[in-house]
Amino acid sequence: MIRKDIERFLKDVEKPGRYTGGEQGETIKNKENMDLRVVFAFPDLYEIGMSNLGMKILYSCLNKMENVWCERTFAPAIDMAEKMKVNKIPLYALESGDSVLDFDVFAITVQYEGLLTNILYLLDMANIPFYAKDRDESFPIILGGGPCTYNPEPFCEFFDILSIGEGEEALPELAELLIDCKNKKLSKKDTLLRVATELEGFYVPSLYEFSYDSDGKISEIKSHPDAPKKIKKRIVKNLDDAHYPTKQIIPYIETVHDRATIEIFRGCIRGCRFCQAGMIYRPVRERSAEVINEISKETVKNCGYEEISISSLSSSDYTNLPELTDKLLSWTNDEKINLSLPSLRLDSFTKELMDKVMSLRKSGLTFAVEAGTQRLRDVINKGVTEEDLFRSITWAFSEGRTSVKLYFMSGLPTETDEDVKAIADLSQQVVNLFYSSPNKPKGKGVNVNISVSCFVPKPFTPFQWEAQDTIEELKRKQMLLKDSITTKKINYTWHDARVSFIEAVLAKGDRRLSKTIVEAYNLGQKFDAWSEHFSFERWMKAFENTNVYPEFYANRKMEFDEILPWDIIDIGVSKEFLIRENEKSRKEITTPNCREKCSGCGVVDCKIKNSMKADK
């Protein structure tokens, strides 16, 4: 139902379909019969949030509960926000049109650091105070979740509860507990204590206190006597049994990813030392090919999608990939459904898989090489060689491909100018491979696109202690690479080093940054993930106004024995393992993937490790 008070100006804003609700597949319930009402927010535009698989899954999980109604809201674009402010319309849910203030729980997913000011944007639009300590019993419980919560400290004071880990099982448990507390008329304080003490995987920031030394480092973390010392992340152990919504909301407007996204497994057998996802999503858990095929069929049948995208951190590491692709191709070809296999690794990219990929679509192939030299690839434990790249590229060219995209990183630990220039050399060799291939497409040229991001040290990686290169050094390396490219066949793009600097500060920060985030928002900062909205100058002004030295977080090498802001979280991977991996990187020693040899990362529910023990 469209709110009557927005109808009169919807025609004056861009993409009115962002704000109307009423889409096919949305969940409508009688609010009078609900024991708990949840509004789930994605702190970015509608078309971004509606492309997020996690939001679709959790929305459906909560709505499976008969006595719970979960609705959606998104960050309004600037033009809509201005209309809402002028007309005194607060942030509202799309399904019922009710104000966020009418709900029991306001849940916000935090997917990346560029959304942190948008948390405040949502709270502001909903007329909710920023800090949890300033909100009384009349306000909803503010719940956070998503990948950024693995270091929630820079923004944790804006939330009452933070969900750590996977939510399919955790959020329904939380809902049941909140209903019980509501029926017993418990205070918010008593409710939060019950959440912290009775449920695994939920962090209540108000129950923890951080102290600091004179040098700015954390000296101590004190917890409430009844609260856990560490919050253990939640995982779903069996993906075949995990809920997947085959009936989904069909947006009125085009979204960023207008396709069926099917997750085939979680976790990663690799151990890239810069990669946070590869650590925080351990252990590896796979869906069976039969289940994947069935949910793919049902999703396409119910939603009318014309493309299926296989989702994982490394699709070619799925153990039953040949069987899965055969099952999917047996019906997708006949029904003219495109099948996309992203996240393919060079070292597990076989000729058989290449032939299947080639039969799917004729778009360009993308490979993450990460570094230009084998030495640096060994440092980061990438596990791929030039031979892997050249073999895969040669196959692609022989099958008619003329476009290849390669991902690299700049500023990696121990990187030298020779490593930077080697990116250009490697890319040139790819160009040369095309022209030397006897089976290359006749009369066509090659297009090698290289995209180079800036290394950001992330929590729970072996490189979490490392310093990021300064902005000036990152820019120098970017220009060095640009000058090293001598052909127009190579198209080079790079990330803004200033954005990566802010990302590093927010990724490694502590609670003292909350006031900086508030100040940045008050100065006008929002939608940081969008280049047209990001302002480095505003951020630096916010640091200055709040007496925060950002280089302390981004450009300082941390000590192994230092208390880290995220030490409050337990992801299952031990700090001892991460230290060993860091030390091995300095010696350019690689670590085999999990299927080759268990390296003792500390994860206790690892089926790969258990199966290896059985083999022995």
N, C-alpha and C positions, 0 to 999 in steps of 0.2 A: 504494500500500500504506500503510495507516494504521499509524503507529508504535504498537507494543503498549503502550509506557509512557505514552501519552496517552489511550488508550481509556477508562481507568477514570474520568477526570474530564472528558471532553468534554461529558457531559450537564450539567455544572455551569457551563459558560461560555456566553456569548451567541454565537449563530451558529457552531456547531461546524464547519459546512461550510467555514469559512475555513481550517481546519487539517488537513483530511483528505487532500487530493489525490484522485487516482483519477477525475478528471472525464473525460468523453468528449472526445477530441481531444488529451489530453496526450501528450507524447513519452516513450516508455519505450525505453531501450536497455540493452545488456549493458555494465555499467561496466568489466568486465574487458577489454573490447576497445577501450576509449576511450584516445586519446592525450592528451586534454585534457577536464577536467570543469569546467563553469562553472555557478555558481548566480547567477541574476539576481534582484536584490531591488528591489522598489518600497517605499520607506520610509514607507508608509502602510498603512491597512487593506486587506485582500484585495479588498473590493468597489470600492475606489478604483483600486488597481493593475490589476485585471482589466478595467477600463474604458479603460485607456490603450493607444491604438493603437500607439505606439512600442514598448512592451514586447512586444506581440504580434508585431510585425514582426521585432524583433531576436531574440526567442526562436526564431522560425521560421527566420531566416537562419542562425543558428548550428547549429540541429539539421538543416539541410540537409547539413551536413558529416558524412560517414560516421564520422569518427574523433573527433567532438566531441559531447558531450552537455550541453545547456543545460537546467537545471531552474529552478524558481521558489521564491522565498520572499517573505514580506511582513512588515510590522511587526505583531506580535501585539497585540491589544487589551490593555488593562491587566489585565483579569481573567485572560486566558490567560497573560500574562507572569508574573503572581504564581504561578500553578500551575506554570509551567515552572521558575521559580527555586526554589520549595520542593522540587520533585522532581528538581532538578539536570538538567533537560533543556535542552540548548543549542538555539539557533536551527537549524532543519533545513530541508532542501529537500522540497517537497511530493511530487515524483515518486518519489524513492528512500527518503525518510525519513532520509537520511544527514545528519550534522552538517555545518554550513558549513565546519568545519575540515578536512573530508575532501576539499575541492575544491581545484583548482589556482587558480581565479580566483573572487573574490567581487565581482560587478559590481553597483553601486548607481546607479540613475538619480536625478538630483536635478532635480525639475521646478519647484520654487519655494522661495523662502527659508524658508517655514514648515516645511520638512522638514529643515532643517539639524541640529537637535538629534536628529532621528530617525535620522540617519546614525550618531550615537554610540549611540543606543538599539539599533540593529541590531548594531553591533560589540560592545556590552556583552552582548547576549543570545547572541552567538556566542562569547563569551570571547576576544575579540581586542582587544589594546591599541589605544587611540585613535590614537596618533601612529605614522606610518610608521617613524620613526626608532627606535621601541621594539619593532619586530617583527623577529624573526629569520627564517631560511630555512624554519622549520617552518610558518609561516602562509601562507595563500593570498595571491596578489597581489590587492590591493584596487584595483578599477577603477571610475572614476566617469564619468558622462556626463549628458547632458540640458541643458536651457536654462540652468540656473544656472552651468554650467561656462564660460560666456562671461565671467564674472568668478569664477574658482575660488579666488581668494586667501584669502578668509576661512576656507575649509574645506579648502584643498588639502593641508595637512600631514597630513590623515587618510588620504590616498590615495597609492598608489604611482604610478598612471597615471591621467590624465584624458583622455577621448576628446572632442575638440573638433569639433563639427559632426555631420553625418549618418553613421549607423553601418552602413547596409546593406552597404557594400563595405569599410569600414574595419575592422569587428570580425572578419570572417573573415580578413582579412590579419593582424591582430594574433594571432588564434588560431594561424595557420600559423607565425608567427615564434616564439610562445611554445612551440609543440611542438618546433620546431627547437632552441631553447635548452634545453628540458627533455631532449631526446635527447642533447645535447652536455654535459649536466650543468653548465651554466653557473650561476654564482652569481646571486642576485637583483640584485646591483649591476650585473653585466655584462649581465644580461638587460634591465634598465631602460635602460642606455645604448644597447643595440641598438635598442630600441623608439624611443627619442628620435632616433636618428641615421639609422635605416633606413626608418621609416614616417612618412608625412605625417599630421598631424592628431592627434598624441598628445603630451600635455604631461606631463613627468616633473618634478614640483615640486622634488624633491631636487637637481636639477641647476641650480637657480637660487637666487640669494641677493639679498635686498632690503636696501638701506640707507636710513636715514632722517636727515633734517636735525633740528636742534634744535626747529624749529617743527612737527614731526610729519609733514611732507610727505616723500614718497619722493625720495631724492637719487640713487639709482642702482640698476639691476638688472643683476647680474652672472650670466652663464651659464657653464656648463661649456664648455671650449674646443671640444669636438666637438658640442655641442648647438646647435640653431638659435636665433637671436636672437629670432625670433617663431614661434609655432606657427600654421600656416595651417589654417583650418577645412576639413573635408572636405565636399564636396557630391556628390550623385548627379546626374549631368548629364542622364540620360534616364530620366524616371519611367515611361515605357512598359516599359522593360526592368528597372526596379527590382522587387525581390521584394515581393509582397504575399500574405499568408497567407489563402487562401480557405477553408482548413480550420483552424478555431480551437478553442480549448478552451471547452467549454460549462460554466460554473460551476453548482454545485448550488444556490447561493443567488443572490438577486437582486443584481445589481451596479448601480452608479450609472447607467451608460449601457448598458442591455440592448438593444443594437441593433447593426446592421452600420454601422461608420463607414468611409466610403470617401473617401480623400484625392484630390481632383481636381487640385490644383496646390500648389506650394510657392512661397513668396515673396509679394511684394505690389508692385503697380505704384504704390501710393500712397506718400507720404512723410510720414506723420503724425509730428511731431517728438518726441512723447512715447513712441512705440511702438517697443519693442525688437524685437519679432518681425518687424516690417516691415523692419528693417535686417539682423538677423542671418540671416534666411532668404533673403536675396537670393542669386542672381538668380531671377527668376520662371521656373518650369518647369512646364509643363502636361502632364497625362495626356490622351491622345486620348479622345474620347467613346466610341469603339469599345471601348477597353481598360477604361474605367470601367464601361461597361455589362456587359461580360463578367465582370469580377471581382465586380460586384454580384450578378449572377445566380448565380455559383458560390458566393459566400459565403452567400447566402440558402438555396440548395439544400443546402449542407453543414451549415449551422448552425441553420437553422429560424427565423431572425430574422423578426419581423413589422414591422420598421422599418428603413429605410436613411437614414442621416444623411450628407449631403454635407459633407465637411470641407475647409476652407481658411481663409485669413485674410479673404477677401472673395469669397464664392461668386458674387455678381453680376458680378465682374470676369473670370470665366472666359469666354474668347472664344467658346467653342462651347456656351454654356449653353442656348440654345433647342433645338439639336440634341440635347444630352444629356438634357434634361428630356423631350423627345419620345420618345427611346429608352427611358428608364426608365419613363415612364408607359404605354408600349405594353404592358408586362407587369405592372407593379406594381399597376395598378388591377384587372386581372383576378384577380390572386393575393391581393388584399386586403392588399398591403404598403404601409404608410405611407411616404411620402417626405418627408424634412425638409430644408429649405434654410436653414440658419442663416447668420449673418454676411452679411446683405444690406446693401448700401450705399444710402443714400437717393438719391444722384445717378445711380445706374445701375439704379434700380428702375423698370422700365417697366410699362406697363399690361398688356402681353402676359405678362410675368413674374408680375405680380400675379394675373392670371387663373389662371395655372397653380398658383401657390401656394395660391390660394383653393380650387382643386379638390382639394388634398391633404388639408387638415385645417382645422378651424375654431378652432384655438387662437389666442391673441393674437400680435400681431406685435411684434418687438423691433428698435429702431434705436439706434445709437450716435451721438448728436448731439454729445456731449462738452462743449460750451460753450453758454452762453445767448445770447451776442451774436456777430454776424458778425465784429466786430473780433477777438475772442479766438479764434474758429475760424480766422481768417486767421493769427493768431500761431502756432497749433499746426499749421497747414497741413492742416486737416481736409478742406477741399475740398467742403463741403456748405453749402447755404443754407437759410433758412427756407422758401423756395419749394419746394425739394426735399422738405422734411419735410411741408409742408402738402399738396403734390400726392399724395404717397404715402399720407398719412393719409386724405385725402378719398376716394381709391380704396378704401382698406380699409373705411371707414365705409359707403360706397355698396354694398359687397359683403357687408355684414352683420356686420362685425367691431365689437365693442363694447369691446375691451380692447387697450391699447397700452402697451408698456414702452419707456421712454426711458432711455438711459445717459448720464450726465454725469460730469465730473470737477471737483473743487474743489482750489484751491491751485495752479493752473497758473501758469507765469511770466507776469507783468504783470497778473494777475487783480485786478480791483477789486471793491468792494462792488456796484457797478452790474452787473457781470457775474454776480455771484452772484444778485442779485434777478431778473435777466433769465431765469434758469432757471424761476422761478415764473411769470413773465409768459408765457414760451413755452409752458409746460405748460397754462396757463389758455387760451391761444389754441387749443390742441388740443381742450380741452374744448368751447370755443365752436364749433369747427368741426363737432363731432359734432351739436350741437343745431341748427346752422344748415343741416345737410345735408338736402336734400329726400328723399334716398334712404336715410336712416338707418333702422335696424330700429325698427318701431313698438313702443311700450310698454316700451322698454328704456333704461336709463341707460348712461353711459360710465364706464370705469375706466381712468384714466391713472396708471400706476405709474412713478415716477421713482426711479432708483437712482443715488446719487452716491458715487463712490469718491474717495479722496484721491490726488492726484498724487504719484508716487514717481519721482524721477529715476533712470533706468536706464542702465547702460553701453551704449555703442555707439548712442546716440541723440543728436540735436542738443542735447537738454536734459541730457546727462550731467554737464555742469559746473554745473548750476543747484542752488540750495539748495532744500530742501523747506521749506514753511511750518512753523513751530513747531506743536506739538500744540495749544497754547492758541489760536493763530490759526486752525487748521483747525476746532477746535470752535466758535469764534466764528462762522465763516462757515457752519457747519452750522446753527447756531441762527438766524442771519440768514435763511437760506433757509426754514427751518421757519416763522418768523414772517411770511414773505412769501407763504406759501400760504394762500389764503382760502376754499378749497372742499374739501369732503370727497370730491369726485370725483377728487382727486389724492392718491395714496398715496405717501408719501415715506419712503425708507429710505436710510441712509448707513452708510459703513464706519467702523469704530473707528479714530480717528486714531492711537491708541497702537500698534495693530498695523501701520499704515502707516509709522510712525516706525521701528519695529524692522526692517521690511522695507527701508526706505531705508538704514539702517545696514549691514545685511547685503548689500544689493545693491551698495553703493559701497565696501565695506570692503577691508582688506588683511590680511596674514598675522597681524597683531597681534590680530585678532579670534578666532583659533582658541582661545586660552586662555579667552576670554569665553564662547564656545560650550560649551566643556568645563565651565566653571564653572556656566553656566545649566543644563546637563544634570545636573550633580552636585547642584544645588539642587532638582531635581525637574522641570525643564522638558522636555516632549516633546509631540508632536502639536500644535505651535503653530498649525497651520492650522485647528484645531478650537477654536471660541470657548470651549467649556467647559474646555479644557485650557490655553489661553493665559493667562499671568500676566505682566502688565507689571511688577509689583513684583519678581518673581523676576529678570526680565531686568535691571532697573535695579540690583538688588543684585549681579548678576553683573558688570556694568560697574564698579560701585564696587569690588568685591573684586579686580578685575584691573587697576585703574587705567587704564581706558579711558574716554575722554570721547566718548560717542556722538554728541553734537551736531557734533563735528568732521567726521563723515562725512555726517550727514543734513542739517544746517542751515548748512553752509558752502558758499559759492559758490566753485568751483574755477577756477583760471586756465587759459587755453588752453595755455600753455607748461608746465604742470605735468605731471610724470610720473604717470600714472594706474595704479592697481593692475592693470588689465586691458590695459595696453599690450603685454603679453607675447603677446596673442592677436591674430591677423590675420583679420578676418572678410571682407576683400575691399573693404569700404567704407572710403574714406580718411578720415583725421582732418580733412584740409583741407575735404572736403565737409561734414562734420558742423559744422565751425566756420562755414562759409559759411551753412549752414542756421540756425544759432543767431543769427548776425548778422542774417539776413533776418527772423527772427521778431521781433526788437526793432524792426524797421522795418515790421512787419505786412505783409510781402511774401510772397506765396504762391509755391510752386514747382509747376509742372504735373506731372501724373502721367507715368510713364515712357512710356506709349503716345502721349502728346501731344508730349513733347519729352525727349530725354535730357539729364539735368542733370549728367552726369559724376561719378557717385558713386564711381567707381573700380573697380566690379566688372568683371572682364575676361571672364567667361563669359556675359555678358548677351545673350541672343538677341534681345531687344527692341531693344537698342541696335544690334546688327548688322543687323537687318532695316530699321531706320530709315535707317542709312547706305546700304543697298542701294537704298531708295526714292529717296534723294537722288541 
